Amino acid sequence: MTGAVVASLHLRLSRVDQLRLARAFLASAAIHLLILGFYLLAERLHWRPDVLVPGWLKQTRKIEQVILAKQQAMANPEQPPLVFVHVSPAQATPEPPKNTKFYSDKNSLAANPEADQDTGVPKITGSQEHVPKTEDTPRQPFDRLQPAAPAAAAPPQEETRARPAAPPGDLTLAKPDFNRPSDTGTAERSRPRTLAEARARQQPAPPGPKMRQEGGVKRRLEFAALDARATPFGAYDAAFVQAVSERWFALLDAKHYDGYQRGRVVLQFALHPDGRVTDMKVVESSVGLDLSLLCEMAVLDPAPYAPWPSDLRRLVEGDRRKVQFTFYYN
């Protein structure tokens, strides 16, 4: 004879189970109220967010942050500094700075003639706060309305056939004359043999006043200097900035600009390996349309620029560089 076992299921709790459930609910509510009370107290007392975090958990978080930072550094290699500054031969140093947002064709370390504190940035006593510049570079303006002085008539027997003078305003855009007498090397200082050597000797800097910046660094020199790192872009961009600057000032002279409007214009464009400029756009302008157009012409008129050097081509992904220029009307 076999017996059958039948199990009965129901949802009715016994009195003991009801007491256990009530105790668990009250304990959970008390814990949550306690956590909420600590949170409100921390806000009132302005405690740090991690003041209640256990030490072992803080250490774990630090390890995770270090690992994450290393992974991001490997995924995104260090980008070169983005702001170009002019570095003169007197400011150049063999070693680069550790951290800086400035780049150039030469390394430079921050310095100032005198300072009573060490803030990490040099003290510069200039007159403007927009353009990073450590020295006053005067312009050499010329008055387009001033007629040229008449040349004295030469005696007929000494008359020579001279090359006609260039029209006013075209001097800054004229091509250099390479058909010059050869240098015998007997001069006190020989002529440069390459364009790079000529640029190194001339060191043209865009005209304008130096910046005003509070601060101070330990390194002392007779002149101020910024932290700047030499990059493969530096030499090319130095010539590029100089060409745009010269054209901009030439256009301002032609327009007889005398400071009747103040503000700035920000341009963005693409620079191609063959020196072409495309995709020009004005992303910000606080001056009139005519002055904004002068900034566009200052970039477009000298184009196409020199082709990129081979080392520069290897560093740029794709067929263009995104460039941003900021023009200040002060």
C-alpha positions as CSV (number, residue, x, y, z in Angstrom):
1,M,0.0,0.0,0.0
2,T,1.5,3.3,-1.0
3,G,0.9,6.6,0.7
4,A,0.7,10.1,-1.0
5,V,2.3,13.2,0.4
6,V,0.4,16.3,-0.4
7,A,2.0,19.7,0.4
8,S,-0.3,22.7,1.0
9,L,0.9,26.2,0.0
10,H,-0.5,29.4,1.3
11,L,0.5,33.0,1.8
12,R,-0.6,33.5,5.3
13,L,2.4,34.2,7.6
14,S,2.7,32.9,11.1
15,R,3.0,35.4,13.9
16,V,6.8,34.6,14.3
17,D,7.3,35.4,10.6
18,Q,5.4,38.6,10.9
19,L,7.6,39.8,13.8
20,R,10.7,39.0,11.8
21,L,9.5,40.9,8.8
22,A,8.6,43.9,10.9
23,R,12.0,43.9,12.6
24,A,13.8,43.8,9.2
25,F,11.7,46.7,7.8
26,L,12.4,48.8,10.9
27,A,16.1,48.1,10.7
28,S,16.3,49.0,7.0
29,A,14.4,52.2,7.6
30,A,16.7,53.1,10.5
31,I,19.8,52.5,8.4
32,H,18.5,54.7,5.5
33,L,17.5,57.5,7.9
34,L,21.0,57.3,9.5
35,I,22.7,57.6,6.1
36,L,20.4,60.5,5.1
37,G,21.2,62.3,8.4
38,F,25.0,61.9,7.8
39,Y,24.6,63.3,4.2
40,L,22.6,66.3,5.4
41,L,25.1,66.9,8.2
42,A,28.0,66.7,5.7
43,E,26.3,69.3,3.4
44,R,25.7,71.7,6.3
45,L,29.3,71.4,7.6
46,H,30.8,71.5,4.0
47,W,32.6,68.2,4.4
48,R,34.6,66.7,1.5
49,P,32.5,64.2,-0.5
50,D,34.8,61.3,0.5
51,V,35.0,62.1,4.2
52,L,32.9,59.0,5.1
53,V,34.5,56.7,2.6
54,P,36.7,54.0,4.2
55,G,40.4,54.2,3.7
56,W,40.7,50.9,1.9
57,L,38.0,52.1,-0.6
58,K,39.9,55.4,-1.1
59,Q,43.1,53.5,-1.9
60,T,41.2,51.3,-4.4
61,R,39.7,54.4,-6.1
62,K,43.2,55.9,-6.4
63,I,44.5,52.8,-8.1
64,E,41.6,52.8,-10.5
65,Q,42.2,56.5,-11.3
66,V,45.9,55.9,-12.0
67,I,45.0,52.9,-14.3
68,L,42.4,54.9,-16.1
69,A,44.8,57.9,-16.6
70,K,47.4,55.6,-18.1
71,Q,44.9,54.1,-20.4
72,Q,43.7,57.5,-21.6
73,A,47.3,58.6,-22.1
74,M,48.0,55.5,-24.3
75,A,44.8,56.0,-26.2
76,N,45.3,59.8,-26.7
77,P,49.0,60.6,-27.1
78,E,50.2,64.0,-25.9
79,Q,49.1,66.8,-28.2
80,P,51.6,69.6,-29.0
81,P,50.9,73.0,-27.4
82,L,48.4,75.1,-29.3
83,V,49.4,78.7,-28.9
84,F,52.4,80.0,-31.0
85,V,54.7,82.6,-29.5
86,H,57.8,84.2,-30.9
87,V,61.1,83.2,-29.3
88,S,64.2,85.3,-30.0
89,P,67.7,83.8,-30.1
90,A,68.5,85.5,-26.8
91,Q,65.5,83.7,-25.2
92,A,66.3,80.3,-26.6
93,T,67.4,77.5,-24.3
94,P,68.7,74.0,-25.0
95,E,66.2,72.3,-22.7
96,P,62.4,72.5,-23.1
97,P,60.0,73.3,-20.3
98,K,58.1,70.5,-18.6
99,N,54.6,71.8,-19.1
100,T,53.5,74.6,-21.3
101,K,50.7,75.7,-23.6
102,F,53.0,77.6,-25.9
103,Y,55.1,76.4,-28.8
104,S,57.7,77.9,-31.1
105,D,60.6,77.1,-33.3
106,K,63.0,77.2,-30.3
107,N,62.8,76.1,-26.7
108,S,62.4,78.8,-24.0
109,L,62.2,78.8,-20.2
110,A,60.2,81.4,-18.2
111,A,62.3,84.3,-16.9
112,N,61.9,87.9,-15.7
113,P,64.3,90.7,-14.8
114,E,62.9,90.9,-11.3
115,A,60.1,89.5,-9.2
116,D,59.3,89.1,-5.5
117,Q,57.5,85.8,-5.8
118,D,57.5,82.5,-7.5
119,T,54.2,81.7,-9.2
120,G,55.3,79.6,-12.1
121,V,54.5,82.4,-14.7
122,P,56.9,85.3,-15.4
123,K,56.1,88.8,-14.5
124,I,55.8,90.9,-17.7
125,T,55.3,94.7,-17.6
126,G,53.5,95.4,-20.8
127,S,50.4,97.3,-21.9
128,Q,48.1,94.6,-23.3
129,E,46.6,91.3,-22.0
130,H,45.5,89.5,-25.2
131,V,48.5,88.5,-27.2
132,P,51.3,86.4,-25.5
133,K,54.3,88.7,-26.3
134,T,57.4,89.4,-24.2
135,E,58.9,92.3,-26.0
136,D,57.8,95.5,-27.7
137,T,58.3,95.3,-31.4
138,P,57.8,98.7,-33.1
139,R,56.1,98.9,-36.4
140,Q,57.8,100.7,-39.3
141,P,54.8,102.4,-40.8
142,F,55.0,104.4,-43.9
143,D,52.6,107.1,-45.0
144,R,51.0,106.2,-48.3
145,L,49.9,109.7,-48.7
146,Q,53.4,111.2,-48.4
147,P,54.8,111.6,-51.9
148,A,58.4,110.5,-52.6
149,A,61.0,113.3,-52.6
150,P,62.1,114.2,-56.1
151,A,65.4,112.7,-57.0
152,A,68.2,115.2,-57.8
153,A,69.1,115.4,-61.5
154,A,72.4,113.7,-62.2
155,P,74.9,115.2,-64.6
156,P,74.4,113.8,-68.2
157,Q,77.9,112.2,-68.2
158,E,77.1,110.2,-65.1
159,E,73.6,109.2,-66.0
160,T,73.0,105.5,-65.5
161,R,70.1,103.3,-66.3
162,A,68.5,102.5,-62.9
163,R,65.9,99.9,-62.2
164,P,62.4,101.5,-61.7
165,A,61.3,101.8,-58.1
166,A,58.6,99.6,-56.9
167,P,55.2,101.2,-56.3
168,P,54.5,102.2,-52.7
169,G,53.0,99.4,-50.7
170,D,54.4,96.6,-52.7
171,L,57.7,96.4,-50.8
172,T,56.4,94.0,-48.2
173,L,55.1,91.6,-50.9
174,A,58.1,91.8,-53.2
175,K,60.0,88.7,-53.9
176,P,63.6,88.7,-52.8
177,D,66.3,89.2,-55.4
178,F,68.6,86.2,-55.4
179,N,70.9,87.5,-58.2
180,R,73.3,89.2,-55.9
181,P,77.1,89.3,-56.0
182,S,78.7,86.2,-54.4
183,D,80.1,86.5,-50.9
184,T,83.8,86.0,-50.8
185,G,83.9,85.4,-47.1
186,T,86.2,88.4,-46.5
187,A,83.4,90.5,-44.9
188,E,83.3,90.9,-41.1
189,R,80.3,88.6,-41.0
190,S,79.6,86.3,-43.9
191,R,76.2,86.2,-45.6
192,P,73.8,83.4,-44.7
193,R,74.1,80.4,-47.0
194,T,70.5,79.1,-46.4
195,L,67.1,80.6,-45.9
196,A,67.0,78.9,-42.4
197,E,70.2,80.7,-41.5
198,A,68.9,84.0,-42.8
199,R,65.7,83.6,-40.7
200,A,67.7,82.8,-37.6
201,R,69.7,85.9,-38.0
202,Q,66.9,88.3,-38.8
203,Q,64.4,86.8,-36.3
204,P,61.4,88.9,-37.5
205,A,58.7,89.3,-34.8
206,P,55.2,90.4,-35.4
207,P,54.9,94.1,-34.4
208,G,53.0,95.1,-31.3
209,P,53.4,95.8,-27.5
210,K,54.4,93.2,-25.0
211,M,51.8,91.8,-22.7
212,R,51.1,92.7,-19.1
213,Q,51.1,89.7,-16.7
214,E,51.4,89.5,-12.9
215,G,53.5,86.7,-11.4
216,G,57.2,85.9,-11.0
217,V,59.7,83.1,-11.5
218,K,63.0,82.3,-9.9
219,R,64.9,82.4,-13.2
220,R,66.4,85.9,-13.8
221,L,67.4,87.4,-17.2
222,E,67.6,91.0,-18.5
223,F,64.4,90.3,-20.4
224,A,61.2,88.4,-19.9
225,A,60.6,85.0,-21.4
226,L,57.8,82.5,-21.5
227,D,57.8,78.7,-21.3
228,A,57.7,77.5,-24.9
229,R,58.5,74.2,-26.5
230,A,60.1,73.7,-29.9
231,T,58.0,71.6,-32.2
232,P,58.3,70.6,-35.9
233,F,55.5,73.0,-36.5
234,G,57.4,75.9,-35.0
235,A,59.7,77.0,-37.8
236,Y,56.9,76.7,-40.4
237,D,54.4,78.6,-38.3
238,A,56.8,81.4,-37.5
239,A,57.1,82.2,-41.2
240,F,53.3,81.7,-41.6
241,V,52.5,84.1,-38.8
242,Q,54.9,86.7,-40.0
243,A,53.4,86.6,-43.6
244,V,49.9,87.0,-42.3
245,S,51.0,89.8,-39.9
246,E,52.8,91.8,-42.6
247,R,49.8,91.5,-44.9
248,W,47.3,92.5,-42.2
249,F,49.3,95.7,-41.3
250,A,49.6,96.6,-45.0
251,L,45.9,96.3,-45.4
252,L,45.3,98.5,-42.3
253,D,47.7,101.1,-43.7
254,A,45.8,101.1,-47.0
255,K,42.5,101.6,-45.2
256,H,44.0,104.3,-42.9
257,Y,42.9,102.5,-39.8
258,D,43.3,104.8,-36.8
259,G,41.6,102.8,-34.1
260,Y,38.1,103.9,-34.8
261,Q,36.8,100.4,-33.8
262,R,38.1,98.1,-31.0
263,G,37.5,94.4,-30.7
264,R,38.7,91.1,-32.1
265,V,38.1,88.7,-34.9
266,V,38.6,84.9,-34.7
267,L,39.1,83.0,-37.9
268,Q,39.2,79.2,-38.5
269,F,40.4,77.6,-41.7
270,A,42.2,74.6,-43.1
271,L,45.8,74.6,-44.2
272,H,46.8,72.0,-46.8
273,P,50.2,70.4,-47.4
274,D,50.7,72.4,-50.6
275,G,50.1,75.7,-48.8
276,R,46.5,76.2,-49.9
277,V,43.9,77.7,-47.5
278,T,40.3,76.5,-47.6
279,D,37.2,76.5,-45.5
280,M,37.7,80.0,-44.2
281,K,35.0,81.1,-41.7
282,V,34.6,83.9,-39.1
283,V,33.7,82.2,-35.8
284,E,33.7,85.4,-33.7
285,S,33.8,89.1,-34.5
286,S,33.2,92.2,-32.3
287,V,34.0,94.7,-35.1
288,G,32.4,95.7,-38.3
289,L,32.2,93.6,-41.5
290,D,34.9,95.6,-43.2
291,L,37.5,94.9,-40.5
292,S,36.6,91.2,-40.4
293,L,37.1,91.1,-44.2
294,L,40.6,92.6,-43.8
295,C,41.5,89.7,-41.5
296,E,40.3,87.1,-44.0
297,M,42.3,88.9,-46.8
298,A,45.4,88.9,-44.5
299,V,45.3,85.1,-44.5
300,L,44.1,84.5,-48.1
301,D,46.2,87.1,-50.0
302,P,49.6,85.5,-49.3
303,A,48.3,82.0,-50.1
304,P,49.4,79.6,-51.3
305,Y,52.1,79.4,-48.6
306,A,55.2,77.2,-48.7
307,P,54.6,73.4,-48.9
308,W,55.0,71.6,-45.7
309,P,58.3,70.0,-44.9
310,S,58.4,66.2,-44.9
311,D,58.6,65.9,-41.1
312,L,55.5,68.1,-40.8
313,R,53.6,65.9,-43.3
314,R,54.3,62.8,-41.2
315,L,52.9,64.4,-38.0
316,V,49.6,65.5,-39.5
317,E,46.8,63.0,-40.0
318,G,44.9,63.6,-43.2
319,D,45.4,66.3,-45.8
320,R,44.9,69.4,-43.7
321,R,45.6,71.2,-40.5
322,K,42.9,73.1,-38.6
323,V,44.2,76.5,-37.8
324,Q,42.7,79.4,-35.7
325,F,43.9,83.0,-35.9
326,T,42.8,85.7,-33.5
327,F,43.2,89.4,-34.6
328,Y,42.9,92.1,-32.0
329,Y,42.0,95.7,-32.8
330,N,43.3,97.7,-29.9
